[in-house]
Amino acid sequence: MNKNDKAEVVSELKEMIQNSSAIYLTDYSGINVEDISKIRGEFRKEKVKYKVIKNTLFKRALEELGKYDKLAVHLVGMTGYAFASDNPVAPAKIIKKYFSENQKLSLKACYIDQQFYEGTNLDMLAALPSKNDLIAGILGCLKSPASGIVGAINAVTRDLVNVTDQIAKQKAA
């Protein structure tokens, strides 16, 4: 790879890093081509970009951006990079699932929204709800009090109608 090609790769990396809300570093040693293709397919379903890049090029991109300095320590060996923008916990769920089944594709480290996590936090990260799940939960909480208020207003109206009916029946008798 010549100097111009390296500069182009670093430029693309910097753009991917800036456009991502989460960056995961994985150790993919011991995984065959067939399995890595399946893993990439799982990542694609979740709109996550999974790349295998030279560690030195990734390190250069980080240095030029001046971000995510804690990842530099983990740029050793066979490293795969997952870039997530829409659902920052999706890669953790995919990595955990594959690791649980095969004891391969371990998490080295990651950044999620500027917060650094070591690979030992994989179980905790995979247990986090997705952005859509959080939004649904919040909307459910917001809807719940509103439906309670509507029910209370309807109950008052219903009780008023019942009282009026009872008074009308007493006067008719």
PyMOL CGO cylinders between C-alpha atoms (Angstrom):
from pymol import cmd
from pymol.cgo import CYLINDER

trace = [
    CYLINDER, 0.00, 0.00, 0.00, 1.57, 3.29, -1.08, 0.3, 1, 1, 1, 1, 1, 1,
    CYLINDER, 1.57, 3.29, -1.08, 1.51, 6.57, 0.81, 0.3, 1, 1, 1, 1, 1, 1,
    CYLINDER, 1.51, 6.57, 0.81, -1.49, 7.97, -1.12, 0.3, 1, 1, 1, 1, 1, 1,
    CYLINDER, -1.49, 7.97, -1.12, -3.55, 4.83, -0.49, 0.3, 1, 1, 1, 1, 1, 1,
    CYLINDER, -3.55, 4.83, -0.49, -2.76, 4.99, 3.22, 0.3, 1, 1, 1, 1, 1, 1,
    CYLINDER, -2.76, 4.99, 3.22, -3.75, 8.67, 3.37, 0.3, 1, 1, 1, 1, 1, 1,
    CYLINDER, -3.75, 8.67, 3.37, -7.05, 7.84, 1.65, 0.3, 1, 1, 1, 1, 1, 1,
    CYLINDER, -7.05, 7.84, 1.65, -7.79, 5.00, 4.10, 0.3, 1, 1, 1, 1, 1, 1,
    CYLINDER, -7.79, 5.00, 4.10, -6.98, 7.27, 7.06, 0.3, 1, 1, 1, 1, 1, 1,
    CYLINDER, -6.98, 7.27, 7.06, -9.29, 9.93, 5.65, 0.3, 1, 1, 1, 1, 1, 1,
    CYLINDER, -9.29, 9.93, 5.65, -12.15, 7.41, 5.26, 0.3, 1, 1, 1, 1, 1, 1,
    CYLINDER, -12.15, 7.41, 5.26, -11.50, 6.15, 8.79, 0.3, 1, 1, 1, 1, 1, 1,
    CYLINDER, -11.50, 6.15, 8.79, -11.65, 9.65, 10.24, 0.3, 1, 1, 1, 1, 1, 1,
    CYLINDER, -11.65, 9.65, 10.24, -15.00, 10.20, 8.54, 0.3, 1, 1, 1, 1, 1, 1,
    CYLINDER, -15.00, 10.20, 8.54, -16.38, 6.87, 9.86, 0.3, 1, 1, 1, 1, 1, 1,
    CYLINDER, -16.38, 6.87, 9.86, -15.15, 7.68, 13.37, 0.3, 1, 1, 1, 1, 1, 1,
    CYLINDER, -15.15, 7.68, 13.37, -16.73, 11.14, 13.35, 0.3, 1, 1, 1, 1, 1, 1,
    CYLINDER, -16.73, 11.14, 13.35, -20.06, 9.80, 12.03, 0.3, 1, 1, 1, 1, 1, 1,
    CYLINDER, -20.06, 9.80, 12.03, -20.28, 7.01, 14.61, 0.3, 1, 1, 1, 1, 1, 1,
    CYLINDER, -20.28, 7.01, 14.61, -21.90, 7.13, 18.01, 0.3, 1, 1, 1, 1, 1, 1,
    CYLINDER, -21.90, 7.13, 18.01, -20.08, 3.92, 18.99, 0.3, 1, 1, 1, 1, 1, 1,
    CYLINDER, -20.08, 3.92, 18.99, -16.78, 2.28, 18.02, 0.3, 1, 1, 1, 1, 1, 1,
    CYLINDER, -16.78, 2.28, 18.02, -16.03, -1.31, 19.01, 0.3, 1, 1, 1, 1, 1, 1,
    CYLINDER, -16.03, -1.31, 19.01, -12.69, -3.10, 18.76, 0.3, 1, 1, 1, 1, 1, 1,
    CYLINDER, -12.69, -3.10, 18.76, -12.91, -6.87, 18.50, 0.3, 1, 1, 1, 1, 1, 1,
    CYLINDER, -12.91, -6.87, 18.50, -10.40, -9.69, 18.47, 0.3, 1, 1, 1, 1, 1, 1,
    CYLINDER, -10.40, -9.69, 18.47, -11.37, -11.90, 15.54, 0.3, 1, 1, 1, 1, 1, 1,
    CYLINDER, -11.37, -11.90, 15.54, -8.50, -14.40, 15.78, 0.3, 1, 1, 1, 1, 1, 1,
    CYLINDER, -8.50, -14.40, 15.78, -9.49, -18.02, 15.17, 0.3, 1, 1, 1, 1, 1, 1,
    CYLINDER, -9.49, -18.02, 15.17, -12.61, -17.15, 13.15, 0.3, 1, 1, 1, 1, 1, 1,
    CYLINDER, -12.61, -17.15, 13.15, -12.84, -18.66, 9.67, 0.3, 1, 1, 1, 1, 1, 1,
    CYLINDER, -12.84, -18.66, 9.67, -13.94, -16.76, 6.56, 0.3, 1, 1, 1, 1, 1, 1,
    CYLINDER, -13.94, -16.76, 6.56, -17.42, -18.32, 6.54, 0.3, 1, 1, 1, 1, 1, 1,
    CYLINDER, -17.42, -18.32, 6.54, -18.13, -17.23, 10.12, 0.3, 1, 1, 1, 1, 1, 1,
    CYLINDER, -18.13, -17.23, 10.12, -16.72, -13.73, 9.62, 0.3, 1, 1, 1, 1, 1, 1,
    CYLINDER, -16.72, -13.73, 9.62, -19.08, -13.37, 6.64, 0.3, 1, 1, 1, 1, 1, 1,
    CYLINDER, -19.08, -13.37, 6.64, -22.03, -14.38, 8.84, 0.3, 1, 1, 1, 1, 1, 1,
    CYLINDER, -22.03, -14.38, 8.84, -20.94, -11.88, 11.49, 0.3, 1, 1, 1, 1, 1, 1,
    CYLINDER, -20.94, -11.88, 11.49, -20.68, -9.11, 8.90, 0.3, 1, 1, 1, 1, 1, 1,
    CYLINDER, -20.68, -9.11, 8.90, -24.19, -10.00, 7.75, 0.3, 1, 1, 1, 1, 1, 1,
    CYLINDER, -24.19, -10.00, 7.75, -25.48, -9.64, 11.32, 0.3, 1, 1, 1, 1, 1, 1,
    CYLINDER, -25.48, -9.64, 11.32, -23.77, -6.27, 11.59, 0.3, 1, 1, 1, 1, 1, 1,
    CYLINDER, -23.77, -6.27, 11.59, -25.26, -5.14, 8.25, 0.3, 1, 1, 1, 1, 1, 1,
    CYLINDER, -25.26, -5.14, 8.25, -28.78, -6.02, 9.46, 0.3, 1, 1, 1, 1, 1, 1,
    CYLINDER, -28.78, -6.02, 9.46, -28.25, -3.56, 12.33, 0.3, 1, 1, 1, 1, 1, 1,
    CYLINDER, -28.25, -3.56, 12.33, -26.68, -0.93, 10.02, 0.3, 1, 1, 1, 1, 1, 1,
    CYLINDER, -26.68, -0.93, 10.02, -23.27, -1.37, 11.65, 0.3, 1, 1, 1, 1, 1, 1,
    CYLINDER, -23.27, -1.37, 11.65, -20.11, -1.14, 9.54, 0.3, 1, 1, 1, 1, 1, 1,
    CYLINDER, -20.11, -1.14, 9.54, -17.57, -3.85, 10.38, 0.3, 1, 1, 1, 1, 1, 1,
    CYLINDER, -17.57, -3.85, 10.38, -14.08, -3.38, 8.95, 0.3, 1, 1, 1, 1, 1, 1,
    CYLINDER, -14.08, -3.38, 8.95, -10.72, -5.04, 9.26, 0.3, 1, 1, 1, 1, 1, 1,
    CYLINDER, -10.72, -5.04, 9.26, -8.10, -2.30, 9.06, 0.3, 1, 1, 1, 1, 1, 1,
    CYLINDER, -8.10, -2.30, 9.06, -4.42, -2.14, 9.84, 0.3, 1, 1, 1, 1, 1, 1,
    CYLINDER, -4.42, -2.14, 9.84, -3.96, -1.09, 13.45, 0.3, 1, 1, 1, 1, 1, 1,
    CYLINDER, -3.96, -1.09, 13.45, -1.35, 1.50, 12.48, 0.3, 1, 1, 1, 1, 1, 1,
    CYLINDER, -1.35, 1.50, 12.48, -3.79, 3.22, 10.10, 0.3, 1, 1, 1, 1, 1, 1,
    CYLINDER, -3.79, 3.22, 10.10, -6.53, 3.27, 12.71, 0.3, 1, 1, 1, 1, 1, 1,
    CYLINDER, -6.53, 3.27, 12.71, -4.09, 4.66, 15.27, 0.3, 1, 1, 1, 1, 1, 1,
    CYLINDER, -4.09, 4.66, 15.27, -3.05, 7.39, 12.84, 0.3, 1, 1, 1, 1, 1, 1,
    CYLINDER, -3.05, 7.39, 12.84, -6.71, 8.34, 12.27, 0.3, 1, 1, 1, 1, 1, 1,
    CYLINDER, -6.71, 8.34, 12.27, -7.27, 8.56, 16.04, 0.3, 1, 1, 1, 1, 1, 1,
    CYLINDER, -7.27, 8.56, 16.04, -4.18, 10.71, 16.49, 0.3, 1, 1, 1, 1, 1, 1,
    CYLINDER, -4.18, 10.71, 16.49, -5.24, 13.08, 13.71, 0.3, 1, 1, 1, 1, 1, 1,
    CYLINDER, -5.24, 13.08, 13.71, -8.69, 13.44, 15.24, 0.3, 1, 1, 1, 1, 1, 1,
    CYLINDER, -8.69, 13.44, 15.24, -7.35, 13.74, 18.79, 0.3, 1, 1, 1, 1, 1, 1,
    CYLINDER, -7.35, 13.74, 18.79, -10.14, 11.46, 20.07, 0.3, 1, 1, 1, 1, 1, 1,
    CYLINDER, -10.14, 11.46, 20.07, -10.56, 8.08, 21.72, 0.3, 1, 1, 1, 1, 1, 1,
    CYLINDER, -10.56, 8.08, 21.72, -7.01, 7.93, 23.02, 0.3, 1, 1, 1, 1, 1, 1,
    CYLINDER, -7.01, 7.93, 23.02, -7.76, 4.97, 25.33, 0.3, 1, 1, 1, 1, 1, 1,
    CYLINDER, -7.76, 4.97, 25.33, -8.28, 2.69, 22.31, 0.3, 1, 1, 1, 1, 1, 1,
    CYLINDER, -8.28, 2.69, 22.31, -4.61, 2.96, 21.28, 0.3, 1, 1, 1, 1, 1, 1,
    CYLINDER, -4.61, 2.96, 21.28, -3.56, 0.44, 23.97, 0.3, 1, 1, 1, 1, 1, 1,
    CYLINDER, -3.56, 0.44, 23.97, -5.88, -2.18, 22.43, 0.3, 1, 1, 1, 1, 1, 1,
    CYLINDER, -5.88, -2.18, 22.43, -4.52, -1.87, 18.87, 0.3, 1, 1, 1, 1, 1, 1,
    CYLINDER, -4.52, -1.87, 18.87, -2.59, -5.13, 19.04, 0.3, 1, 1, 1, 1, 1, 1,
    CYLINDER, -2.59, -5.13, 19.04, -3.13, -8.35, 17.11, 0.3, 1, 1, 1, 1, 1, 1,
    CYLINDER, -3.13, -8.35, 17.11, -6.05, -9.16, 14.85, 0.3, 1, 1, 1, 1, 1, 1,
    CYLINDER, -6.05, -9.16, 14.85, -8.49, -6.31, 15.34, 0.3, 1, 1, 1, 1, 1, 1,
    CYLINDER, -8.49, -6.31, 15.34, -11.88, -5.81, 13.72, 0.3, 1, 1, 1, 1, 1, 1,
    CYLINDER, -11.88, -5.81, 13.72, -13.66, -2.47, 14.00, 0.3, 1, 1, 1, 1, 1, 1,
    CYLINDER, -13.66, -2.47, 14.00, -17.43, -1.99, 14.30, 0.3, 1, 1, 1, 1, 1, 1,
    CYLINDER, -17.43, -1.99, 14.30, -18.85, 1.48, 13.69, 0.3, 1, 1, 1, 1, 1, 1,
    CYLINDER, -18.85, 1.48, 13.69, -22.44, 2.09, 14.83, 0.3, 1, 1, 1, 1, 1, 1,
    CYLINDER, -22.44, 2.09, 14.83, -24.42, 5.28, 14.36, 0.3, 1, 1, 1, 1, 1, 1,
    CYLINDER, -24.42, 5.28, 14.36, -28.13, 4.49, 14.84, 0.3, 1, 1, 1, 1, 1, 1,
    CYLINDER, -28.13, 4.49, 14.84, -28.05, 1.82, 17.55, 0.3, 1, 1, 1, 1, 1, 1,
    CYLINDER, -28.05, 1.82, 17.55, -24.86, 2.04, 19.62, 0.3, 1, 1, 1, 1, 1, 1,
    CYLINDER, -24.86, 2.04, 19.62, -25.53, -1.16, 21.61, 0.3, 1, 1, 1, 1, 1, 1,
    CYLINDER, -25.53, -1.16, 21.61, -26.28, -3.39, 18.60, 0.3, 1, 1, 1, 1, 1, 1,
    CYLINDER, -26.28, -3.39, 18.60, -22.62, -4.40, 18.10, 0.3, 1, 1, 1, 1, 1, 1,
    CYLINDER, -22.62, -4.40, 18.10, -22.36, -5.47, 21.76, 0.3, 1, 1, 1, 1, 1, 1,
    CYLINDER, -22.36, -5.47, 21.76, -25.38, -7.75, 21.37, 0.3, 1, 1, 1, 1, 1, 1,
    CYLINDER, -25.38, -7.75, 21.37, -23.96, -9.32, 18.19, 0.3, 1, 1, 1, 1, 1, 1,
    CYLINDER, -23.96, -9.32, 18.19, -20.49, -9.78, 19.67, 0.3, 1, 1, 1, 1, 1, 1,
    CYLINDER, -20.49, -9.78, 19.67, -21.90, -11.31, 22.87, 0.3, 1, 1, 1, 1, 1, 1,
    CYLINDER, -21.90, -11.31, 22.87, -24.14, -13.71, 20.94, 0.3, 1, 1, 1, 1, 1, 1,
    CYLINDER, -24.14, -13.71, 20.94, -21.28, -14.96, 18.78, 0.3, 1, 1, 1, 1, 1, 1,
    CYLINDER, -21.28, -14.96, 18.78, -18.86, -15.14, 21.71, 0.3, 1, 1, 1, 1, 1, 1,
    CYLINDER, -18.86, -15.14, 21.71, -21.38, -17.11, 23.79, 0.3, 1, 1, 1, 1, 1, 1,
    CYLINDER, -21.38, -17.11, 23.79, -21.80, -19.65, 20.99, 0.3, 1, 1, 1, 1, 1, 1,
    CYLINDER, -21.80, -19.65, 20.99, -18.16, -20.02, 19.86, 0.3, 1, 1, 1, 1, 1, 1,
    CYLINDER, -18.16, -20.02, 19.86, -15.87, -18.42, 22.47, 0.3, 1, 1, 1, 1, 1, 1,
    CYLINDER, -15.87, -18.42, 22.47, -14.42, -16.31, 19.65, 0.3, 1, 1, 1, 1, 1, 1,
    CYLINDER, -14.42, -16.31, 19.65, -14.85, -12.67, 18.59, 0.3, 1, 1, 1, 1, 1, 1,
    CYLINDER, -14.85, -12.67, 18.59, -14.12, -11.09, 21.91, 0.3, 1, 1, 1, 1, 1, 1,
    CYLINDER, -14.12, -11.09, 21.91, -14.52, -7.40, 22.70, 0.3, 1, 1, 1, 1, 1, 1,
    CYLINDER, -14.52, -7.40, 22.70, -11.24, -5.57, 23.29, 0.3, 1, 1, 1, 1, 1, 1,
    CYLINDER, -11.24, -5.57, 23.29, -12.71, -2.16, 24.11, 0.3, 1, 1, 1, 1, 1, 1,
    CYLINDER, -12.71, -2.16, 24.11, -15.23, 0.37, 22.87, 0.3, 1, 1, 1, 1, 1, 1,
    CYLINDER, -15.23, 0.37, 22.87, -16.42, 3.94, 23.06, 0.3, 1, 1, 1, 1, 1, 1,
    CYLINDER, -16.42, 3.94, 23.06, -20.13, 4.69, 23.20, 0.3, 1, 1, 1, 1, 1, 1,
    CYLINDER, -20.13, 4.69, 23.20, -21.05, 8.37, 23.04, 0.3, 1, 1, 1, 1, 1, 1,
    CYLINDER, -21.05, 8.37, 23.04, -17.61, 9.49, 24.27, 0.3, 1, 1, 1, 1, 1, 1,
    CYLINDER, -17.61, 9.49, 24.27, -17.66, 6.96, 27.17, 0.3, 1, 1, 1, 1, 1, 1,
    CYLINDER, -17.66, 6.96, 27.17, -14.90, 4.32, 27.24, 0.3, 1, 1, 1, 1, 1, 1,
    CYLINDER, -14.90, 4.32, 27.24, -15.61, 0.69, 28.16, 0.3, 1, 1, 1, 1, 1, 1,
    CYLINDER, -15.61, 0.69, 28.16, -13.15, -2.19, 28.56, 0.3, 1, 1, 1, 1, 1, 1,
    CYLINDER, -13.15, -2.19, 28.56, -13.88, -5.53, 26.91, 0.3, 1, 1, 1, 1, 1, 1,
    CYLINDER, -13.88, -5.53, 26.91, -14.78, -7.00, 30.30, 0.3, 1, 1, 1, 1, 1, 1,
    CYLINDER, -14.78, -7.00, 30.30, -18.00, -4.93, 30.22, 0.3, 1, 1, 1, 1, 1, 1,
    CYLINDER, -18.00, -4.93, 30.22, -19.47, -6.86, 27.27, 0.3, 1, 1, 1, 1, 1, 1,
    CYLINDER, -19.47, -6.86, 27.27, -22.26, -8.50, 29.30, 0.3, 1, 1, 1, 1, 1, 1,
    CYLINDER, -22.26, -8.50, 29.30, -23.34, -5.15, 30.74, 0.3, 1, 1, 1, 1, 1, 1,
    CYLINDER, -23.34, -5.15, 30.74, -23.25, -3.43, 27.33, 0.3, 1, 1, 1, 1, 1, 1,
    CYLINDER, -23.25, -3.43, 27.33, -25.20, -6.22, 25.63, 0.3, 1, 1, 1, 1, 1, 1,
    CYLINDER, -25.20, -6.22, 25.63, -27.89, -5.98, 28.33, 0.3, 1, 1, 1, 1, 1, 1,
    CYLINDER, -27.89, -5.98, 28.33, -28.52, -2.28, 27.63, 0.3, 1, 1, 1, 1, 1, 1,
    CYLINDER, -28.52, -2.28, 27.63, -31.77, -1.52, 25.80, 0.3, 1, 1, 1, 1, 1, 1,
    CYLINDER, -31.77, -1.52, 25.80, -31.58, -0.18, 22.27, 0.3, 1, 1, 1, 1, 1, 1,
    CYLINDER, -31.58, -0.18, 22.27, -32.46, 3.42, 21.48, 0.3, 1, 1, 1, 1, 1, 1,
    CYLINDER, -32.46, 3.42, 21.48, -35.84, 2.36, 20.07, 0.3, 1, 1, 1, 1, 1, 1,
    CYLINDER, -35.84, 2.36, 20.07, -36.62, 0.33, 23.20, 0.3, 1, 1, 1, 1, 1, 1,
    CYLINDER, -36.62, 0.33, 23.20, -35.83, 3.34, 25.40, 0.3, 1, 1, 1, 1, 1, 1,
    CYLINDER, -35.83, 3.34, 25.40, -38.03, 5.64, 23.31, 0.3, 1, 1, 1, 1, 1, 1,
    CYLINDER, -38.03, 5.64, 23.31, -40.89, 3.12, 23.45, 0.3, 1, 1, 1, 1, 1, 1,
    CYLINDER, -40.89, 3.12, 23.45, -40.55, 2.86, 27.23, 0.3, 1, 1, 1, 1, 1, 1,
    CYLINDER, -40.55, 2.86, 27.23, -40.55, 6.63, 27.67, 0.3, 1, 1, 1, 1, 1, 1,
    CYLINDER, -40.55, 6.63, 27.67, -43.58, 7.04, 25.43, 0.3, 1, 1, 1, 1, 1, 1,
    CYLINDER, -43.58, 7.04, 25.43, -45.37, 4.30, 27.38, 0.3, 1, 1, 1, 1, 1, 1,
    CYLINDER, -45.37, 4.30, 27.38, -44.65, 6.13, 30.62, 0.3, 1, 1, 1, 1, 1, 1,
    CYLINDER, -44.65, 6.13, 30.62, -45.87, 9.41, 29.18, 0.3, 1, 1, 1, 1, 1, 1,
    CYLINDER, -45.87, 9.41, 29.18, -49.02, 7.83, 27.77, 0.3, 1, 1, 1, 1, 1, 1,
    CYLINDER, -49.02, 7.83, 27.77, -49.87, 6.06, 31.02, 0.3, 1, 1, 1, 1, 1, 1,
    CYLINDER, -49.87, 6.06, 31.02, -50.58, 9.19, 33.12, 0.3, 1, 1, 1, 1, 1, 1,
    CYLINDER, -50.58, 9.19, 33.12, -52.59, 10.74, 30.28, 0.3, 1, 1, 1, 1, 1, 1,
    CYLINDER, -52.59, 10.74, 30.28, -54.84, 7.68, 30.02, 0.3, 1, 1, 1, 1, 1, 1,
    CYLINDER, -54.84, 7.68, 30.02, -55.24, 7.74, 33.82, 0.3, 1, 1, 1, 1, 1, 1,
    CYLINDER, -55.24, 7.74, 33.82, -56.41, 11.36, 33.69, 0.3, 1, 1, 1, 1, 1, 1,
    CYLINDER, -56.41, 11.36, 33.69, -58.87, 10.57, 30.91, 0.3, 1, 1, 1, 1, 1, 1,
    CYLINDER, -58.87, 10.57, 30.91, -60.19, 7.60, 32.95, 0.3, 1, 1, 1, 1, 1, 1,
    CYLINDER, -60.19, 7.60, 32.95, -60.62, 9.81, 36.04, 0.3, 1, 1, 1, 1, 1, 1,
    CYLINDER, -60.62, 9.81, 36.04, -62.51, 12.47, 34.06, 0.3, 1, 1, 1, 1, 1, 1,
    CYLINDER, -62.51, 12.47, 34.06, -64.74, 9.81, 32.53, 0.3, 1, 1, 1, 1, 1, 1,
    CYLINDER, -64.74, 9.81, 32.53, -65.39, 8.33, 35.99, 0.3, 1, 1, 1, 1, 1, 1,
    CYLINDER, -65.39, 8.33, 35.99, -66.49, 11.73, 37.34, 0.3, 1, 1, 1, 1, 1, 1,
    CYLINDER, -66.49, 11.73, 37.34, -68.82, 12.20, 34.37, 0.3, 1, 1, 1, 1, 1, 1,
    CYLINDER, -68.82, 12.20, 34.37, -70.22, 8.66, 34.75, 0.3, 1, 1, 1, 1, 1, 1,
    CYLINDER, -70.22, 8.66, 34.75, -70.78, 9.19, 38.50, 0.3, 1, 1, 1, 1, 1, 1,
    CYLINDER, -70.78, 9.19, 38.50, -72.52, 12.50, 37.83, 0.3, 1, 1, 1, 1, 1, 1,
    CYLINDER, -72.52, 12.50, 37.83, -74.85, 10.83, 35.32, 0.3, 1, 1, 1, 1, 1, 1,
    CYLINDER, -74.85, 10.83, 35.32, -75.59, 8.03, 37.84, 0.3, 1, 1, 1, 1, 1, 1,
    CYLINDER, -75.59, 8.03, 37.84, -76.41, 10.55, 40.59, 0.3, 1, 1, 1, 1, 1, 1,
    CYLINDER, -76.41, 10.55, 40.59, -78.66, 12.51, 38.22, 0.3, 1, 1, 1, 1, 1, 1,
    CYLINDER, -78.66, 12.51, 38.22, -80.47, 9.28, 37.23, 0.3, 1, 1, 1, 1, 1, 1,
    CYLINDER, -80.47, 9.28, 37.23, -80.97, 8.33, 40.89, 0.3, 1, 1, 1, 1, 1, 1,
    CYLINDER, -80.97, 8.33, 40.89, -82.38, 11.78, 41.70, 0.3, 1, 1, 1, 1, 1, 1,
    CYLINDER, -82.38, 11.78, 41.70, -84.73, 11.57, 38.70, 0.3, 1, 1, 1, 1, 1, 1,
    CYLINDER, -84.73, 11.57, 38.70, -85.95, 8.13, 39.82, 0.3, 1, 1, 1, 1, 1, 1,
    CYLINDER, -85.95, 8.13, 39.82, -86.53, 9.36, 43.40, 0.3, 1, 1, 1, 1, 1, 1,
    CYLINDER, -86.53, 9.36, 43.40, -88.56, 12.38, 42.19, 0.3, 1, 1, 1, 1, 1, 1,
    CYLINDER, -88.56, 12.38, 42.19, -90.58, 10.18, 39.82, 0.3, 1, 1, 1, 1, 1, 1,
    CYLINDER, -90.58, 10.18, 39.82, -91.48, 7.80, 42.65, 0.3, 1, 1, 1, 1, 1, 1,
]
cmd.load_cgo(trace, "trace")
